Amino acid sequence: MVRIIANPGILGGKPIVEGTRLSVEHILGLLASGMSHAEIIADYPILTEESIRAVLAYAAKALRNEIFIDVVSDRDGDS
């Protein structure tokens, strides 16, 4: 299961796809510019269809004010 997390030590705490330094904002921008899922995955092979769907689900929840995000710190092993 792909999770969207926030870590104050990565991108200033912006929501990211866990295990990457790719922000939800960046991926949404790529989609908004017209890139297909396949094009995004080709440019960022660390991403999967599941991770792109997780970004879209996160955005939908954010619009409904239903965000519950895991906030992690460097002490959690993300150094």
GUMI-805884 format. One record per atom (N, C-alpha, C, O): residue in three letters; atom name; x, y, z. Coordinates in pm, 1 decimal. Each point is the difference from the previous one (the first is absolute). Example, Ala and Ser with C-alpha at 12.3 -4.5 7.8 and 13.67 -1.06 7.14 Angstrom:
<pts>
PT;residu;atome;u;v;w
PT;ala;N;1319.0;-569.0;780.0 .
PT;ala;CA;-89.0;119.0;0.0 .
PT;ala;C;90.0;120.0;0.0 .
PT;ala;O;103.6;-1.9;66.5 .
PT;ser;N;-138.6;106.9;-138.5 .
PT;ser;CA;82.0;119.0;6.0 .
PT;ser;C;-77.0;109.0;73.0 .
PT;ser;O;50.9;110.8;16.9 .
</pts>
This chain:
<pts>
PT;residu;atome;u;v;w
PT;met;N;84.4;-118.7;0.0 .
PT;met;CA;-84.4;118.7;0.0 .
PT;met;C;88.7;124.8;0.0 .
PT;met;O;88.4;13.7;84.6 .
PT;val;N;-111.5;73.8;-176.4 .
PT;val;CA;74.7;125.0;-9.6 .
PT;val;C;-61.4;101.0;96.2 .
PT;val;O;-121.7;16.9;6.3 .
PT;arg;N;209.5;49.8;68.5 .
PT;arg;CA;-47.5;101.2;93.3 .
PT;arg;C;54.0;136.5;-39.2 .
PT;arg;O;108.4;12.5;-57.0 .
PT;ile;N;-186.5;88.5;88.9 .
PT;ile;CA;43.8;138.1;-11.2 .
PT;ile;C;40.1;41.7;140.9 .
PT;ile;O;-77.8;-13.4;94.5 .
PT;ile;N;199.6;63.8;-81.8 .
PT;ile;CA;49.7;37.7;132.0 .
PT;ile;C;54.7;142.3;-5.0 .
PT;ile;O;18.6;57.5;-107.3 .
PT;ala;N;6.5;-2.8;224.5 .
PT;ala;CA;67.2;129.3;12.3 .
PT;ala;C;114.2;-16.9;98.1 .
PT;ala;O;-17.0;-58.9;106.7 .
PT;asn;N;131.9;110.1;-142.6 .
PT;asn;CA;117.6;-4.8;85.6 .
PT;asn;C;61.1;139.3;-2.7 .
PT;asn;O;40.7;47.4;-106.0 .
PT;pro;N;-33.9;18.6;220.7 .
PT;pro;CA;55.5;135.2;1.3 .
PT;pro;C;140.0;8.5;-60.4 .
PT;pro;O;41.5;107.7;-42.9 .
PT;gly;N;31.5;-217.9;38.6 .
PT;gly;CA;134.8;-0.5;-55.3 .
PT;gly;C;6.3;-22.3;-150.0 .
PT;gly;O;108.3;3.3;-58.3 .
PT;ile;N;-223.0;-26.0;-5.2 .
PT;ile;CA;-4.1;-22.4;-145.2 .
PT;ile;C;-95.1;101.9;-61.5 .
PT;ile;O;-118.2;5.3;34.3 .
PT;leu;N;170.6;74.2;-124.4 .
PT;leu;CA;-78.2;101.9;-71.6 .
PT;leu;C;-79.8;89.3;95.0 .
PT;leu;O;-111.8;41.1;-31.3 .
PT;gly;N;169.0;-12.1;145.0 .
PT;gly;CA;-65.0;90.6;95.2 .
PT;gly;C;-130.7;-51.9;56.9 .
PT;gly;O;-83.1;78.1;46.1 .
PT;gly;N;64.3;-209.3;-49.0 .
PT;gly;CA;-121.0;-58.6;56.6 .
PT;gly;C;-116.6;-10.8;-95.8 .
PT;gly;O;-111.0;-34.1;40.7 .
PT;lys;N;135.1;63.2;-169.5 .
PT;lys;CA;-108.1;-16.7;-97.8 .
PT;lys;C;-37.6;-148.0;-8.1 .
PT;lys;O;85.4;-86.4;19.8 .
PT;pro;N;-211.3;56.6;-48.4 .
PT;pro;CA;-39.3;-139.5;-20.0 .
PT;pro;C;73.9;-61.1;-118.7 .
PT;pro;O;7.1;59.2;-107.6 .
PT;ile;N;47.5;-178.7;129.1 .
PT;ile;CA;74.7;-70.3;-104.0 .
PT;ile;C;-47.2;-144.7;-8.5 .
PT;ile;O;-66.4;-50.8;90.4 .
PT;val;N;101.8;-13.9;-199.7 .
PT;val;CA;-21.3;-144.0;-12.0 .
PT;val;C;108.4;-66.6;84.6 .
PT;val;O;119.1;24.3;-19.8 .
PT;glu;N;-161.0;-107.6;113.4 .
PT;glu;CA;94.8;-64.7;89.9 .
PT;glu;C;110.1;-71.3;-78.9 .
PT;glu;O;-26.0;-66.3;-100.4 .
PT;gly;N;148.2;81.7;148.1 .
PT;gly;CA;113.5;-64.4;-64.4 .
PT;gly;C;59.2;79.2;-114.9 .
PT;gly;O;93.7;-45.3;-65.7 .
PT;thr;N;-148.8;164.6;41.1 .
PT;thr;CA;50.6;85.6;-106.7 .
PT;thr;C;20.0;140.7;54.6 .
PT;thr;O;-31.1;28.5;115.6 .
PT;arg;N;82.6;57.0;-199.1 .
PT;arg;CA;4.4;143.0;30.2 .
PT;arg;C;-90.8;73.2;-99.2 .
PT;arg;O;24.1;116.1;-32.8 .
PT;leu;N;-127.6;-184.1;-14.3 .
PT;leu;CA;-93.0;57.3;-96.8 .
PT;leu;C;-125.9;45.7;72.7 .
PT;leu;O;-69.5;-79.2;63.6 .
PT;ser;N;42.1;209.1;-74.5 .
PT;ser;CA;-115.3;54.9;71.5 .
PT;ser;C;-130.6;-26.8;-74.5 .
PT;ser;O;-3.1;-15.6;-122.1 .
PT;val;N;-103.0;11.0;199.5 .
PT;val;CA;-134.4;-10.7;-55.7 .
PT;val;C;-22.3;116.3;-96.4 .
PT;val;O;-53.8;-18.1;-109.2 .
PT;glu;N;94.9;136.0;150.3 .
PT;glu;CA;-16.0;120.1;-81.5 .
PT;glu;C;67.3;-16.3;-136.6 .
PT;glu;O;-58.5;35.6;-102.3 .
PT;his;N;179.1;-88.3;99.9 .
PT;his;CA;73.2;-17.8;-125.9 .
PT;his;C;-71.8;-99.1;-91.9 .
PT;his;O;-16.4;25.5;-119.3 .
PT;ile;N;-25.3;-136.9;175.0 .
PT;ile;CA;-66.7;-102.2;-81.0 .
PT;ile;C;-133.2;51.8;-52.8 .
PT;ile;O;-35.2;-25.8;-115.1 .
PT;leu;N;-38.7;98.3;197.6 .
PT;leu;CA;-124.9;59.4;-47.6 .
PT;leu;C;26.8;100.2;-112.4 .
PT;leu;O;-77.3;9.5;-95.3 .
PT;gly;N;186.5;64.4;107.3 .
PT;gly;CA;36.8;93.6;-105.7 .
PT;gly;C;30.1;-69.6;-131.0 .
PT;gly;O;-36.9;48.3;-107.1 .
PT;leu;N;104.4;-162.3;115.8 .
PT;leu;CA;27.6;-77.5;-120.9 .
PT;leu;C;-129.6;-47.3;-64.7 .
PT;leu;O;-17.0;8.9;-121.6 .
PT;leu;N;-73.9;-59.2;204.2 .
PT;leu;CA;-129.4;-44.8;-53.0 .
PT;leu;C;-77.6;117.1;-60.3 .
PT;leu;O;-60.6;-13.4;-106.3 .
PT;ala;N;62.7;127.4;174.0 .
PT;ala;CA;-72.2;117.7;-49.2 .
PT;ala;C;57.5;51.4;-130.7 .
PT;ala;O;-72.0;58.4;-81.1 .
PT;ser;N;201.2;-79.8;60.1 .
PT;ser;CA;62.6;45.6;-125.0 .
PT;ser;C;-32.0;-91.9;-117.3 .
PT;ser;O;34.9;29.1;-114.4 .
PT;gly;N;-102.6;-141.7;144.4 .
PT;gly;CA;-40.9;-89.5;-106.9 .
PT;gly;C;80.0;-128.0;-10.8 .
PT;gly;O;-26.1;-81.8;-88.2 .
PT;met;N;123.0;62.7;176.4 .
PT;met;CA;76.8;-124.8;-5.2 .
PT;met;C;-88.6;-117.8;39.5 .
PT;met;O;-82.8;10.0;90.6 .
PT;ser;N;101.8;-119.8;-159.3 .
PT;ser;CA;-73.3;-122.1;33.6 .
PT;ser;C;70.8;-70.7;115.7 .
PT;ser;O;115.0;30.1;32.1 .
PT;his;N;-184.5;-122.4;28.3 .
PT;his;CA;62.2;-80.7;106.2 .
PT;his;C;124.4;-68.7;-54.5 .
PT;his;O;104.0;-2.0;65.9 .
PT;ala;N;-114.0;-53.7;-184.4 .
PT;ala;CA;113.3;-72.5;-59.7 .
PT;ala;C;119.8;92.9;-22.0 .
PT;ala;O;114.2;-40.1;22.3 .
PT;glu;N;-139.5;162.6;-65.6 .
PT;glu;CA;109.2;95.2;-20.5 .
PT;glu;C;66.9;37.3;131.9 .
PT;glu;O;122.4;10.6;7.7 .
PT;ile;N;-202.7;9.0;95.0 .
PT;ile;CA;54.7;34.6;131.7 .
PT;ile;C;85.3;-115.1;52.7 .
PT;ile;O;110.4;21.7;49.9 .
PT;ile;N;-161.5;-142.6;-61.0 .
PT;ile;CA;74.7;-117.6;47.2 .
PT;ile;C;128.5;-17.4;-81.6 .
PT;ile;O;102.6;-39.9;55.2 .
PT;ala;N;-106.7;68.7;-184.0 .
PT;ala;CA;121.6;-9.0;-82.2 .
PT;ala;C;104.5;101.0;46.2 .
PT;ala;O;119.3;-30.5;1.3 .
PT;asp;N;-163.4;151.0;36.9 .
PT;asp;CA;92.8;103.4;47.3 .
PT;asp;C;44.3;-23.2;144.2 .
PT;asp;O;110.9;37.6;37.9 .
PT;tyr;N;-196.6;-99.1;42.0 .
PT;tyr;CA;27.3;-25.2;141.8 .
PT;tyr;C;-29.7;-147.4;29.9 .
PT;tyr;O;-104.8;-31.0;56.7 .
PT;pro;N;194.5;-59.2;-93.7 .
PT;pro;CA;-26.8;-143.7;13.9 .
PT;pro;C;-24.1;-46.7;143.5 .
PT;pro;O;-48.3;-111.2;21.4 .
PT;ile;N;81.1;194.6;76.5 .
PT;ile;CA;-28.7;-36.3;139.1 .
PT;ile;C;-151.0;2.4;26.8 .
PT;ile;O;-47.2;-60.1;96.5 .
PT;leu;N;-27.7;129.4;-181.7 .
PT;leu;CA;-145.1;7.3;14.8 .
PT;leu;C;-66.8;-118.4;-68.7 .
PT;leu;O;55.2;-60.9;-91.7 .
PT;thr;N;-174.7;30.6;138.4 .
PT;thr;CA;-81.9;-105.9;-58.5 .
PT;thr;C;-140.1;54.5;-24.4 .
PT;thr;O;-32.9;110.6;43.0 .
PT;glu;N;-47.9;-187.8;-111.2 .
PT;glu;CA;-141.9;37.0;-14.5 .
PT;glu;C;-62.1;19.7;137.9 .
PT;glu;O;-77.6;93.0;21.7 .
PT;glu;N;112.5;-181.3;70.3 .
PT;glu;CA;-56.0;8.7;135.3 .
PT;glu;C;40.4;131.5;68.0 .
PT;glu;O;-81.3;61.1;69.3 .
PT;ser;N;205.0;-18.0;-88.7 .
PT;ser;CA;42.4;124.4;64.5 .
PT;ser;C;-69.8;120.6;-62.1 .
PT;ser;O;-33.0;95.2;70.8 .
PT;ile;N;10.4;-97.8;-200.6 .
PT;ile;CA;-72.7;110.5;-63.4 .
PT;ile;C;-144.7;2.0;48.1 .
PT;ile;O;-55.6;107.1;24.7 .
PT;arg;N;-5.3;-223.5;-11.5 .
PT;arg;CA;-136.1;-5.5;54.8 .
PT;arg;C;-3.3;50.1;143.5 .
PT;arg;O;-96.7;64.7;40.1 .
PT;ala;N;200.6;-93.4;38.2 .
PT;ala;CA;7.3;48.4;138.2 .
PT;ala;C;6.4;152.4;2.9 .
PT;ala;O;-62.4;63.2;85.2 .
PT;val;N;137.6;-3.9;-178.1 .
PT;val;CA;7.6;145.9;-10.0 .
PT;val;C;-137.1;57.2;-32.4 .
PT;val;O;-42.8;97.8;61.3 .
PT;leu;N;-25.8;-157.7;-156.7 .
PT;leu;CA;-133.1;48.7;-37.5 .
PT;leu;C;-99.5;-16.5;114.3 .
PT;leu;O;-82.8;88.1;22.8 .
PT;ala;N;89.8;-198.7;48.6 .
PT;ala;CA;-88.2;-20.9;115.3 .
PT;ala;C;29.0;102.7;108.0 .
PT;ala;O;-92.3;53.2;61.9 .
PT;tyr;N;220.8;-24.8;-38.6 .
PT;tyr;CA;38.3;101.1;98.1 .
PT;tyr;C;-59.5;135.4;-38.0 .
PT;tyr;O;-56.4;69.4;84.6 .
PT;ala;N;69.1;-32.0;-211.9 .
PT;ala;CA;-52.0;129.0;-46.1 .
PT;ala;C;-151.6;6.3;16.9 .
PT;ala;O;-53.1;102.7;42.3 .
PT;ala;N;-16.2;-210.1;-74.4 .
PT;ala;CA;-145.2;-2.8;15.2 .
PT;ala;C;-39.2;16.5;146.2 .
PT;ala;O;-93.4;73.6;31.8 .
PT;lys;N;164.5;-142.1;56.8 .
PT;lys;CA;-28.2;13.0;143.6 .
PT;lys;C;31.0;140.6;49.4 .
PT;lys;O;-71.8;53.7;84.3 .
PT;ala;N;178.6;6.1;-136.6 .
PT;ala;CA;35.7;135.9;41.1 .
PT;ala;C;-111.4;97.8;-35.8 .
PT;ala;O;-30.6;91.4;76.7 .
PT;leu;N;-29.1;-111.1;-192.8 .
PT;leu;CA;-109.3;87.8;-41.2 .
PT;leu;C;-123.9;-17.6;87.7 .
PT;leu;O;-80.7;91.8;14.0 .
PT;arg;N;66.8;-208.9;43.9 .
PT;arg;CA;-112.9;-26.9;89.9 .
PT;arg;C;38.4;20.7;146.9 .
PT;arg;O;-78.8;-29.9;89.7 .
PT;asn;N;198.6;80.5;-65.8 .
PT;asn;CA;50.1;21.1;136.6 .
PT;asn;C;-0.8;-128.4;81.4 .
PT;asn;O;-36.9;0.6;117.4 .
PT;glu;N;77.4;-109.8;-179.2 .
PT;glu;CA;4.1;-130.8;66.0 .
PT;glu;C;142.5;-52.7;9.6 .
PT;glu;O;21.2;-121.1;-5.9 .
PT;ile;N;75.5;208.4;20.4 .
PT;ile;CA;139.9;-43.1;-2.3 .
PT;ile;C;42.6;-54.6;135.5 .
PT;ile;O;-15.0;64.6;103.7 .
PT;phe;N;68.0;-184.3;-108.4 .
PT;phe;CA;65.8;-62.6;114.6 .
PT;phe;C;133.7;-48.7;-53.2 .
PT;phe;O;6.2;-102.3;-68.3 .
PT;ile;N;99.8;173.8;98.7 .
PT;ile;CA;130.1;-29.8;-58.7 .
PT;ile;C;96.1;-45.1;108.3 .
PT;ile;O;-1.8;51.0;112.0 .
PT;asp;N;84.5;-145.9;-146.5 .
PT;asp;CA;104.1;-44.6;91.7 .
PT;asp;C;113.8;101.4;-4.5 .
PT;asp;O;58.4;25.3;-105.4 .
PT;val;N;-28.4;31.5;220.3 .
PT;val;CA;114.5;90.5;9.3 .
PT;val;C;112.8;-78.5;64.0 .
PT;val;O;-15.1;-53.9;109.6 .
PT;val;N;126.3;48.0;-177.3 .
PT;val;CA;115.3;-73.5;50.7 .
PT;val;C;113.8;97.8;22.1 .
PT;val;O;-1.2;111.3;-52.6 .
PT;ser;N;97.5;-152.8;129.3 .
PT;ser;CA;115.7;84.9;23.6 .
PT;ser;C;125.3;-78.1;-33.9 .
PT;ser;O;-4.6;-120.9;-23.0 .
PT;asp;N;115.9;191.1;20.3 .
PT;asp;CA;126.4;-65.6;-27.5 .
PT;asp;C;28.4;-107.0;104.3 .
PT;asp;O;71.6;-96.3;-27.7 .
PT;arg;N;-125.9;111.9;144.3 .
PT;arg;CA;20.0;-99.5;105.0 .
PT;arg;C;-71.0;-131.5;-30.6 .
PT;arg;O;28.8;-102.5;61.9 .
PT;asp;N;-121.9;105.7;-158.0 .
PT;asp;CA;-72.1;-121.2;-39.5 .
PT;asp;C;78.3;-81.9;-101.9 .
PT;asp;O;-50.7;-99.0;-52.7 .
PT;gly;N;174.0;140.0;25.0 .
PT;gly;CA;83.0;-77.3;-92.9 .
PT;gly;C;16.6;62.9;-135.7 .
PT;gly;O;63.9;-58.8;-87.3 .
PT;asp;N;-120.1;178.6;66.2 .
PT;asp;CA;13.4;67.8;-127.8 .
PT;asp;C;110.1;103.7;9.8 .
PT;asp;O;-28.7;119.2;11.5 .
PT;ser;N;153.1;-161.3;-15.7 .
PT;ser;CA;108.3;95.3;12.4 .
PT;ser;C;52.3;43.1;-133.6 .
PT;ser;O;92.5;81.0;-6.8 .
</pts>
